[in-house]
Amino acid sequence: MMVLEWVVAASLGLVLYSYALYPMVLTLVAMVVQVRRDARYVASKQDRRIPTQARMLPAVAVIISAYNEQVHLRQRIDNLLGLNYPPELLRCYIGSDGSSDATASILAECADRRIQACVYDVNRGKASVLNDLVAQASAPILVFSDANTFFHPDAITVLVKHFDQPDVGGVSGELRLKGSGGDNQDSLYWRVEQFLKFFEARINGLLGANGAIYAIRRDLWQPLRPDTICDDFCVAMNVSASGHRLVYEPAAWAEEDTPQAIAEEYNRRLRIGIGNFQALVRHPEYITRTSLGTSFAYLSHKVLRWTAPHLLLLGLLASAILAVESSAWLGFTLMQVLAYGAAVMLFRLTQRQVALPSLLRMVAFLFALNWAFMVASWRFARGNYRGSWRRTER
């Protein structure tokens, strides 16, 4: 029985740590790291400030793989052409991956030499298109983005200044989700994620990059396997595993629309969840060959989050076994069942477009997130996925 009690305590404790305690531990670690840097600065008197602009602006290739993006594509092209970056140093490679709407024809209409349109008749998946587009680009800096994302005019200029530091291999910008009147709580969750990203970067533990806006050195690019799902995470973590630093630059920002419904967000999280488990199994080097800060953040922030529903289920099963001989454990088990049942009910209400208070909407969102991870792990284990697309609001 003692073993089962430890199983319950460990399972629930790890989930509590990842969601509630890790942000506090991370903040304390970041404070210690910052104090050490300050002490070194005082002792050495070396200038540690990052310049506002690169000493010499490099040539940049913007890489965008698009599928059925006729709604956003014209505005996105205008956004790219309106960036405050020297035209002679900017090329945008946009690939249509077998789109069935007007995406290909919109690309064909664009005559500006900065836009390199690549129309593929067969839908092969985002990773394959990214591989092809990068193969065409020769610029030393690659900037990755999406067709439904819109850069601030100075975004690329702010991104590239960090590459004056030779140990920097990649830079992640910030995605700002535009408000909506829908019932999705992703914007609040995203703000928490931005907080963690900021302090993880402080300890040299930035995890992946924001797929809407990030840059890497061209010579650190590693071709992706065709069925790769979380391409942005893998591209950036490959840079980290190569021994180079990933930097977070919130002043380089882009915008996207917030999804309107938790159900829609569930579908997106399900696909990402499959990609998460895919990366975890295929790339042990993201733990073994990255910095101590990256390994710590990866296990605490990512791996424990991805496995949280499994830990909760394990804790529930262990509690149920203990409940056979203990009324106290029976009560605790019933509390868990009621809590999970209430979360399911709240999620179902959001599916029916029922307006809920903010706190209850957050509970429904967290249930959708964890249920997506549970289903994703099952689909990944069965091989029930492919590296292609599922169109969502984001």
C-alpha positions as CSV (number, residue, x, y, z in Angstrom):
1,M,0.0,0.0,0.0
2,M,2.8,2.4,0.8
3,V,4.1,2.0,-2.8
4,L,0.6,3.0,-4.2
5,E,0.5,6.0,-1.8
6,W,3.9,7.1,-3.2
7,V,2.5,6.6,-6.8
8,V,-0.4,8.9,-6.0
9,A,1.8,11.6,-4.4
10,A,4.4,11.4,-7.2
11,S,1.9,11.6,-10.0
12,L,-0.1,14.5,-8.6
13,G,3.0,16.2,-7.3
14,L,4.7,16.2,-10.7
15,V,1.6,17.7,-12.4
16,L,1.4,20.4,-9.6
17,Y,5.1,21.1,-10.1
18,S,4.9,21.6,-13.8
19,Y,1.9,23.8,-13.8
20,A,2.3,25.7,-10.5
21,L,5.7,25.3,-8.9
22,Y,7.9,25.3,-12.0
23,P,7.2,29.0,-12.9
24,M,8.3,30.0,-9.4
25,V,11.4,27.7,-9.4
26,L,12.3,29.1,-12.9
27,T,12.0,32.7,-11.7
28,L,14.3,32.0,-8.7
29,V,16.9,30.2,-10.9
30,A,16.7,33.1,-13.4
31,M,17.3,35.6,-10.6
32,V,20.4,33.7,-9.5
33,V,21.7,33.5,-13.1
34,Q,21.1,37.3,-13.5
35,V,22.9,38.1,-10.3
36,R,25.9,36.0,-11.4
37,R,26.0,37.9,-14.7
38,D,25.7,41.2,-12.9
39,A,28.7,40.2,-10.7
40,R,30.8,39.3,-13.7
41,Y,29.9,42.6,-15.4
42,V,31.0,44.6,-12.4
43,A,34.2,42.6,-12.2
44,S,35.1,42.7,-15.9
45,K,33.5,46.1,-16.9
46,Q,32.7,44.6,-20.3
47,D,29.8,46.1,-22.3
48,R,27.0,43.6,-22.3
49,R,24.4,45.6,-24.0
50,I,22.8,44.3,-27.2
51,P,23.0,47.0,-30.0
52,T,19.7,48.3,-31.3
53,Q,20.7,47.3,-34.9
54,A,23.1,44.8,-36.5
55,R,26.5,46.2,-37.4
56,M,25.8,45.2,-41.0
57,L,22.4,44.0,-42.1
58,P,22.6,40.4,-43.6
59,A,20.7,39.0,-46.5
60,V,17.5,37.4,-45.3
61,A,15.3,34.7,-46.7
62,V,11.7,34.5,-45.4
63,I,10.4,30.9,-45.6
64,I,6.6,30.3,-45.6
65,S,4.8,27.1,-46.4
66,A,1.2,27.6,-47.2
67,Y,-1.9,25.4,-47.6
68,N,-5.3,26.9,-48.6
69,E,-4.4,30.4,-47.4
70,Q,-6.4,32.5,-49.9
71,V,-8.0,34.4,-47.0
72,H,-4.7,35.8,-45.7
73,L,-2.2,35.5,-48.5
74,R,-2.7,38.8,-50.3
75,Q,-2.4,40.7,-47.1
76,R,0.5,38.6,-46.0
77,I,2.4,39.4,-49.2
78,D,1.7,43.1,-48.7
79,N,2.9,42.8,-45.1
80,L,6.2,41.3,-46.3
81,L,6.7,43.9,-49.0
82,G,6.1,46.7,-46.5
83,L,8.8,45.6,-44.0
84,N,11.5,48.1,-43.0
85,Y,14.3,46.1,-44.5
86,P,16.5,46.8,-47.5
87,P,14.7,45.3,-50.6
88,E,18.0,44.1,-52.1
89,L,18.6,42.0,-48.9
90,L,15.2,40.4,-48.7
91,R,13.8,37.4,-50.5
92,C,10.5,35.7,-49.5
93,Y,10.1,32.1,-50.5
94,I,6.4,31.1,-50.4
95,G,5.3,27.6,-51.3
96,S,1.8,26.4,-52.0
97,D,1.6,22.8,-50.9
98,G,-1.0,21.4,-53.3
99,S,-3.6,24.0,-52.2
100,S,-7.1,23.4,-53.5
101,D,-8.2,27.1,-53.2
102,A,-6.8,30.2,-54.9
103,T,-3.5,30.2,-53.0
104,A,-1.5,29.2,-56.1
105,S,-3.1,31.8,-58.4
106,I,-2.5,34.5,-55.8
107,L,1.2,33.6,-55.7
108,A,1.3,33.6,-59.5
109,E,-0.1,37.1,-59.7
110,C,2.7,38.5,-57.6
111,A,5.4,40.2,-59.8
112,D,7.7,41.7,-57.2
113,R,11.1,40.1,-57.4
114,R,11.3,39.8,-53.6
115,I,8.6,37.2,-53.7
116,Q,9.7,33.8,-55.0
117,A,6.5,31.8,-55.6
118,C,6.8,28.0,-55.5
119,V,3.7,26.1,-56.5
120,Y,3.6,22.4,-55.8
121,D,0.7,20.5,-57.3
122,V,0.8,17.6,-54.9
123,N,0.1,18.0,-51.2
124,R,3.2,16.5,-49.4
125,G,3.1,18.1,-46.0
126,K,4.7,21.2,-44.5
127,A,8.1,19.7,-43.7
128,S,8.7,18.7,-47.3
129,V,7.8,22.1,-48.6
130,L,10.1,23.8,-46.0
131,N,13.0,21.5,-47.1
132,D,12.4,22.5,-50.7
133,L,12.2,26.2,-50.0
134,V,15.3,26.3,-47.8
135,A,17.2,24.4,-50.5
136,Q,16.5,27.4,-52.9
137,A,17.5,30.0,-50.4
138,S,21.2,31.1,-50.1
139,A,20.9,33.9,-47.6
140,P,22.9,33.4,-44.4
141,I,19.8,34.1,-42.2
142,L,16.5,32.2,-42.6
143,V,13.3,33.7,-41.1
144,F,10.4,31.3,-40.8
145,S,6.7,32.3,-40.5
146,D,3.2,31.4,-41.5
147,A,0.8,32.8,-44.1
148,N,-1.7,34.0,-41.6
149,T,0.9,35.9,-39.5
150,F,1.6,39.6,-39.9
151,F,5.0,41.0,-38.9
152,H,5.6,44.4,-37.3
153,P,7.5,46.5,-39.9
154,D,10.8,46.4,-37.9
155,A,10.5,42.7,-36.9
156,I,13.3,41.3,-39.1
157,T,15.7,44.2,-38.3
158,V,15.2,43.5,-34.6
159,L,15.6,39.7,-35.1
160,V,18.9,39.8,-37.0
161,K,20.8,42.1,-34.6
162,H,21.4,39.1,-32.3
163,F,23.4,37.3,-35.0
164,D,26.3,39.7,-34.4
165,Q,27.0,37.4,-31.5
166,P,28.7,34.3,-32.9
167,D,27.3,31.9,-30.3
168,V,23.7,32.8,-31.2
169,G,22.2,30.3,-33.6
170,G,18.6,31.2,-33.5
171,V,16.2,34.0,-32.4
172,S,12.6,33.6,-31.5
173,G,10.2,36.6,-31.8
174,E,6.9,37.1,-30.0
175,L,3.5,36.2,-31.3
176,R,0.7,38.5,-30.1
177,L,-2.8,37.1,-30.3
178,K,-5.4,39.6,-31.4
179,G,-8.4,39.7,-29.1
180,S,-11.7,38.1,-30.0
181,G,-15.2,37.8,-28.6
182,G,-15.0,34.1,-28.6
183,D,-14.8,31.7,-25.7
184,N,-11.2,30.6,-26.1
185,Q,-8.7,31.2,-23.2
186,D,-5.6,30.6,-25.3
187,S,-4.7,34.3,-25.0
188,L,-4.3,34.0,-21.2
189,Y,-2.5,30.7,-21.5
190,W,-0.3,32.3,-24.1
191,R,0.6,35.1,-21.8
192,V,1.8,32.6,-19.2
193,E,3.8,30.8,-21.9
194,Q,5.5,34.1,-22.8
195,F,6.4,34.6,-19.2
196,L,8.0,31.2,-19.1
197,K,9.7,31.8,-22.4
198,F,11.3,35.0,-21.2
199,F,12.8,33.5,-18.1
200,E,13.8,30.3,-19.8
201,A,15.8,32.4,-22.2
202,R,17.5,34.0,-19.2
203,I,18.9,30.7,-18.1
204,N,19.9,29.7,-21.7
205,G,17.0,27.2,-21.8
206,L,14.7,28.6,-24.5
207,L,12.6,25.7,-25.8
208,G,12.1,25.7,-29.6
209,A,10.8,28.9,-31.2
210,N,7.6,30.6,-32.0
211,G,6.6,29.2,-35.5
212,A,5.0,32.5,-36.5
213,I,8.3,34.4,-36.2
214,Y,11.8,33.0,-35.7
215,A,15.2,33.1,-37.4
216,I,18.2,30.7,-37.6
217,R,21.6,30.7,-39.3
218,R,21.4,29.0,-42.7
219,D,24.4,26.8,-42.0
220,L,22.6,25.3,-38.9
221,W,19.6,24.1,-40.9
222,Q,19.0,20.4,-40.8
223,P,16.5,18.9,-43.3
224,L,13.3,17.7,-41.7
225,R,11.8,14.2,-42.0
226,P,8.8,14.5,-44.3
227,D,6.3,13.4,-41.6
228,T,7.6,16.0,-39.0
229,I,4.7,17.8,-37.4
230,C,6.2,20.3,-35.0
231,D,8.7,21.7,-37.5
232,D,9.3,25.0,-35.6
233,F,10.1,23.2,-32.4
234,C,12.4,20.7,-34.1
235,V,14.2,23.3,-36.3
236,A,15.0,25.5,-33.2
237,M,15.9,22.6,-30.9
238,N,18.3,21.2,-33.6
239,V,20.1,24.6,-33.3
240,S,20.2,24.3,-29.5
241,A,21.5,20.7,-29.8
242,S,24.3,21.9,-32.1
243,G,25.7,23.9,-29.2
244,H,24.4,27.3,-30.2
245,R,22.2,29.7,-28.2
246,L,18.6,30.4,-28.8
247,V,17.5,33.9,-28.0
248,Y,14.1,35.3,-27.2
249,E,13.4,38.8,-28.6
250,P,9.9,40.1,-27.6
251,A,10.5,43.4,-29.5
252,A,10.4,41.4,-32.8
253,W,6.7,40.6,-32.8
254,A,4.0,39.4,-35.1
255,E,0.2,39.1,-34.9
256,E,-2.4,36.4,-35.5
257,D,-6.1,36.1,-34.8
258,T,-7.1,34.3,-31.6
259,P,-9.1,31.1,-32.3
260,Q,-12.8,31.6,-31.6
261,A,-13.7,28.3,-29.8
262,I,-12.1,25.9,-27.4
263,A,-13.2,23.0,-29.6
264,E,-11.2,24.5,-32.5
265,E,-8.2,25.0,-30.3
266,Y,-8.5,21.3,-29.2
267,N,-8.0,20.2,-32.8
268,R,-4.9,22.3,-33.1
269,R,-3.5,21.1,-29.8
270,L,-4.2,17.5,-30.8
271,R,-2.1,17.8,-33.8
272,I,0.7,19.6,-31.9
273,G,0.5,16.9,-29.2
274,I,1.2,14.2,-31.7
275,G,4.2,16.2,-32.9
276,N,5.3,16.7,-29.3
277,F,5.5,12.9,-28.7
278,Q,7.1,12.4,-32.1
279,A,9.9,14.9,-31.1
280,L,10.3,13.3,-27.7
281,V,10.8,9.8,-29.1
282,R,12.9,10.7,-32.1
283,H,15.2,13.3,-30.6
284,P,16.7,12.3,-27.2
285,E,19.5,14.8,-28.1
286,Y,17.1,17.6,-27.0
287,I,17.9,16.4,-23.5
288,T,21.4,14.9,-23.8
289,R,23.1,17.4,-26.1
290,T,21.6,20.7,-25.0
291,S,22.6,23.1,-22.2
292,L,21.8,22.3,-18.6
293,G,19.2,25.1,-18.6
294,T,17.5,23.7,-21.8
295,S,17.4,20.1,-20.3
296,F,15.9,21.4,-17.1
297,A,13.2,23.5,-18.9
298,Y,12.5,20.8,-21.4
299,L,11.7,18.2,-18.7
300,S,9.9,20.6,-16.4
301,H,7.9,22.6,-18.9
302,K,7.4,20.3,-21.9
303,V,7.7,16.6,-21.0
304,L,5.8,16.8,-17.7
305,R,3.0,18.9,-19.5
306,W,2.8,16.4,-22.3
307,T,2.5,13.5,-19.8
308,A,0.3,15.3,-17.3
309,P,-2.9,13.5,-18.3
310,H,-1.2,10.1,-18.0
311,L,0.1,11.0,-14.6
312,L,-3.4,12.1,-13.5
313,L,-4.9,8.9,-14.7
314,L,-2.1,6.9,-12.9
315,G,-2.8,8.7,-9.7
316,L,-6.6,8.1,-10.1
317,L,-6.0,4.3,-10.6
318,A,-3.7,4.1,-7.7
319,S,-6.2,6.0,-5.5
320,A,-9.0,3.6,-6.6
321,I,-7.0,0.6,-5.6
322,L,-6.3,2.2,-2.2
323,A,-10.0,3.1,-1.8
324,V,-10.9,-0.6,-1.6
325,E,-9.6,-0.8,2.0
326,S,-9.8,2.9,3.1
327,S,-12.7,5.2,3.4
328,A,-10.3,8.2,3.4
329,W,-8.9,7.1,0.0
330,L,-12.4,6.4,-1.2
331,G,-13.3,10.0,-0.5
332,F,-10.2,11.3,-2.3
333,T,-10.9,9.1,-5.3
334,L,-14.4,10.4,-5.5
335,M,-13.1,14.0,-5.3
336,Q,-10.9,13.3,-8.3
337,V,-13.7,11.7,-10.3
338,L,-16.0,14.6,-9.6
339,A,-13.3,17.2,-10.5
340,Y,-12.6,15.5,-13.8
341,G,-16.3,15.0,-14.5
342,A,-16.9,18.7,-13.9
343,A,-14.1,19.6,-16.3
344,V,-15.7,17.4,-19.0
345,M,-19.1,19.0,-18.5
346,L,-17.5,22.5,-18.8
347,F,-15.8,21.5,-22.0
348,R,-19.0,20.2,-23.4
349,L,-20.8,23.4,-22.5
350,T,-18.2,25.4,-24.5
351,Q,-18.8,23.1,-27.4
352,R,-22.4,24.2,-27.3
353,Q,-21.4,27.9,-27.3
354,V,-22.5,28.4,-23.7
355,A,-21.0,31.5,-22.1
356,L,-19.0,30.7,-18.9
357,P,-17.2,32.9,-16.4
358,S,-13.5,33.3,-17.1
359,L,-12.3,30.8,-14.4
360,L,-14.6,28.1,-15.6
361,R,-13.6,28.7,-19.2
362,M,-10.0,28.3,-18.1
363,V,-10.8,24.9,-16.5
364,A,-12.5,23.8,-19.8
365,F,-9.5,25.0,-21.8
366,L,-7.1,23.0,-19.5
367,F,-9.2,19.9,-19.9
368,A,-9.2,20.3,-23.7
369,L,-5.4,20.7,-23.6
370,N,-4.8,17.6,-21.5
371,W,-7.4,15.5,-23.3
372,A,-5.6,16.4,-26.5
373,F,-2.3,15.3,-25.1
374,M,-3.9,12.0,-24.0
375,V,-5.5,11.3,-27.4
376,A,-2.3,12.5,-29.2
377,S,-0.1,9.9,-27.3
378,W,-2.5,7.1,-28.3
379,R,-2.5,8.2,-32.0
380,F,1.3,8.5,-32.0
381,A,1.7,5.1,-30.5
382,R,-0.6,3.6,-33.2
383,G,1.1,5.6,-36.0
384,N,-2.2,7.3,-36.8
385,Y,-0.8,10.5,-38.2
386,R,1.0,12.0,-41.2
387,G,3.1,15.1,-41.7
388,S,0.5,17.0,-43.7
389,W,-2.0,19.7,-42.8
390,R,-5.2,20.2,-40.9
391,R,-6.6,23.6,-41.5
392,T,-7.5,25.5,-38.3
393,E,-8.1,29.2,-37.4
394,R,-4.5,29.4,-36.3
